[in-house]
Amino acid sequence: MSRTNFDMLLQAGCHFGHLRRKWNPAMAPYIYTERNGIHIIDLHKTVAKIDEAAEALKQIAKSGKKILFVATKKQTKEIVAEKSASVNMPYVIERWPGGMLTNFPTIRKAVKKMANIDKLMNDGTFSNLSKRELLQISRQRAKLEKNLGSISDLTRLPSALFVIDVMKEAIAVKEANRLGIPVFGIVDTNSDPKNIDFVIPANDDAKDSVETILTACCAAIAEGLEERKVEKADEAAAQAQAEAEAGEEKPKRAARKARKDAE
């Protein structure tokens, strides 16, 4: 069963592309027609591509890996933050920190700096500082939080990138391509789908369009996380049973050995 359907996507305005003169010819396979100078996306293809992407995202989540969501466009920032946080995935919605993937250790250092400031504030180290110095540190902490707070749990490179506007987030896509990290992307008619591993052809400007697609994809991630939890619980139960059986076997073996020795 599909995770979305034609009517659902139509209602969310996923089919509205850009003006014909702004199109990227590489998007031709995903364009259904043109209306009033605007390209209309083939939603049957969008439905199939959402299913394909959702299944892959589910498997990544099931294997315990992280998917990094990227959307710095004003109208989609909040919805991306909300949806990715709901499945406990990291996200970037302020500004893509250049080198975030290709220079990951430096980004990790900045995140650690944030944790250190918190630690020093809590243990009273800063209590003898002047108001001005405290204000400077607080501002630095706030800036770090704004740009990196949402990726503070990302201790290693993500296993995938989910990008809302592949044209606007070209630097992020480039870095992921360089490192061989698969890219999932909502790709509008003015963008190039070439470097995107999982293309979801759709309107990347409208909040409803982005929300509908993200809801389907995040539901798949949630399923993957749930299946991982169940598998882990089953493994733990099986291990506990094996240990219990091994524990019962020990006295039996000892008794057999004692009998043999007595004989």
C-alpha positions in Angstrom: 0.0 0.0 0.0 1.3 3.5 -0.9 2.2 5.9 1.9 0.5 8.8 0.0 -1.9 9.0 -2.9 -2.6 11.2 -5.9 -5.4 13.2 -4.2 -3.5 13.8 -1.0 -0.6 15.3 -2.9 -2.9 17.3 -5.2 -4.6 18.8 -2.2 -1.2 19.8 -0.7 -0.2 21.5 -3.9 2.8 19.1 -4.5 2.1 19.3 -8.3 3.0 23.0 -8.8 6.4 23.4 -10.4 8.1 26.6 -11.4 7.6 28.9 -14.4 8.5 27.1 -17.6 11.3 29.5 -18.4 13.0 28.5 -15.1 12.9 24.8 -15.7 15.8 22.4 -15.7 15.4 20.0 -18.7 16.7 17.1 -16.6 13.4 17.2 -14.8 11.5 16.5 -18.0 10.6 12.9 -17.0 8.7 14.1 -14.0 6.7 16.8 -15.7 3.2 16.0 -16.7 2.1 19.2 -18.5 2.3 23.0 -18.5 -0.5 25.3 -17.4 -0.5 29.1 -17.7 3.3 29.0 -18.2 3.8 26.8 -15.0 5.1 23.3 -15.1 2.8 20.7 -13.5 4.6 17.7 -11.9 3.3 14.1 -12.6 2.0 13.2 -9.1 1.7 9.5 -10.0 5.5 9.5 -10.3 5.8 11.4 -7.0 3.6 8.8 -5.2 6.0 6.0 -6.4 9.1 8.0 -5.5 7.9 8.8 -2.0 7.3 5.0 -1.5 10.8 4.2 -2.7 12.4 6.8 -0.6 10.4 5.9 2.5 11.3 2.3 2.3 15.0 3.1 2.1 14.7 5.6 5.0 13.0 2.9 7.0 15.9 0.5 6.5 18.4 3.1 7.5 16.5 3.9 10.7 16.1 0.1 11.4 19.9 -0.3 11.2 20.3 2.3 13.9 21.8 5.0 11.7 21.1 8.7 11.5 19.5 10.7 8.7 20.3 14.4 8.7 17.5 16.7 7.5 18.5 20.0 5.8 16.1 22.9 5.1 17.2 26.5 5.6 14.3 28.0 3.6 12.2 30.2 5.8 8.8 28.7 5.0 9.9 25.1 5.6 12.2 25.4 8.6 9.7 24.9 11.3 8.0 21.9 9.8 11.4 20.2 9.2 12.5 20.8 12.7 9.2 19.4 14.1 9.1 16.3 11.9 12.8 15.3 12.3 12.7 15.9 16.1 9.6 13.6 16.3 11.7 10.7 15.0 14.8 11.8 17.0 16.9 12.7 13.9 19.3 15.6 13.6 18.5 18.6 11.4 20.0 21.9 10.1 17.6 24.8 9.6 19.6 27.9 10.2 22.6 28.0 7.9 24.6 25.1 6.5 27.9 25.2 8.3 30.4 24.9 5.4 32.4 21.7 5.9 29.8 20.2 8.2 30.3 16.8 6.6 33.7 17.1 4.9 35.2 18.7 8.0 33.1 16.9 10.6 35.7 16.8 13.5 35.8 20.7 13.5 32.0 20.8 13.8 32.2 18.2 16.7 34.7 20.5 18.5 32.2 23.4 18.3 29.5 21.1 19.7 31.8 20.0 22.5 32.6 23.7 23.2 28.9 24.2 23.8 28.8 21.3 26.3 31.9 22.7 28.1 30.3 26.1 28.5 27.2 24.4 30.1 29.5 22.4 32.4 31.4 25.4 33.6 28.2 27.4 34.1 26.7 24.7 36.2 29.7 24.0 38.4 30.2 27.6 39.4 33.5 28.2 37.5 32.0 31.3 35.9 30.7 32.8 39.1 33.7 35.1 39.6 33.5 36.6 36.1 32.3 40.1 35.4 28.8 40.7 34.0 30.4 41.7 30.6 32.4 38.5 30.3 29.3 36.4 31.3 27.3 38.2 28.7 29.9 37.4 26.0 30.0 33.8 27.0 26.2 33.6 27.0 26.0 35.1 23.5 28.6 32.7 22.2 26.6 29.8 23.7 23.3 31.1 22.2 25.0 31.4 18.7 26.4 27.8 19.0 22.9 26.6 20.1 21.2 28.3 17.2 23.5 26.8 14.6 24.5 23.5 16.1 22.1 22.7 18.9 20.0 20.4 16.6 23.0 18.3 15.7 24.5 18.0 19.2 23.6 14.3 19.3 25.3 13.6 15.9 28.5 12.0 17.1 29.4 10.5 13.7 28.7 11.3 10.1 25.0 10.7 9.1 24.2 7.7 6.9 21.9 9.8 4.7 20.9 13.4 4.0 17.3 14.5 3.4 17.3 17.9 1.6 14.2 20.0 1.0 15.5 22.3 -1.8 18.4 20.7 -3.6 19.3 24.0 -5.3 19.4 26.1 -2.2 21.3 23.4 -0.3 23.8 22.8 -3.1 26.8 22.9 -0.7 25.3 20.2 1.6 24.5 18.0 -1.5 28.1 18.5 -2.8 29.6 17.5 0.5 27.4 14.4 0.8 28.3 13.4 -2.8 32.0 13.8 -2.1 31.7 11.4 0.9 29.4 8.9 -0.8 26.5 9.7 1.6 23.2 9.0 -0.1 21.0 12.1 -0.7 17.2 12.1 -0.5 15.7 15.3 -1.9 12.4 17.0 -2.7 13.3 18.2 -6.2 11.3 21.0 -8.0 11.2 21.6 -11.7 13.9 24.3 -11.6 16.5 21.9 -10.0 18.9 19.3 -11.2 18.2 15.8 -10.0 21.5 14.4 -11.2 23.3 14.2 -7.8 20.3 13.1 -5.8 20.1 9.4 -5.1 16.4 9.4 -4.1 14.5 12.1 -6.1 11.1 13.1 -4.9 9.7 15.3 -7.6 7.4 17.9 -5.9 6.9 21.5 -5.0 9.6 22.4 -2.5 8.3 25.9 -1.7 4.8 25.2 -0.3 4.7 24.3 3.4 1.8 21.9 2.8 3.6 20.1 0.1 6.8 19.6 2.2 4.7 18.6 5.3 2.8 15.9 3.4 6.0 14.3 2.0 7.8 14.6 5.3 4.9 13.1 7.2 5.0 10.0 5.0 8.8 9.7 5.2 9.0 10.2 9.0 6.2 7.6 9.5 8.5 5.1 7.7 11.5 6.1 9.9 9.3 5.6 13.0 8.4 2.1 11.8 12.1 1.3 11.2 12.9 2.5 14.8 10.1 0.5 16.2 11.1 -2.7 14.4 14.7 -2.2 15.6 13.4 -1.9 19.2 11.3 -5.1 18.9 14.3 -7.0 17.4 16.6 -5.9 20.2 14.0 -6.9 22.8 13.7 -10.3 21.1 17.5 -10.7 21.0 17.8 -9.8 24.7 15.0 -12.3 25.6 16.7 -15.1 23.6 20.0 -14.4 25.2 18.5 -14.4 28.7 16.9 -17.7 28.0 20.1 -19.2 26.6 22.0 -18.0 29.7 19.2 -19.5 32.0 19.4 -22.8 30.2 23.2 -22.8 30.4 22.9 -22.1 34.1 20.6 -25.1 34.6 22.9 -27.3 32.6 25.9 -26.6 34.9 24.7 -28.4 38.0 23.5 -31.4 35.8 27.0 -31.6 34.3 28.6 -31.4 37.7 26.3 -34.2 39.0 27.2 -36.4 36.0 30.9 -35.8 36.6 30.6 -36.7 40.3 28.8 -40.0 39.4 31.5 -40.8 36.9 34.3 -40.1 39.4 32.5 -42.3 42.0 32.4 -45.2 39.6 
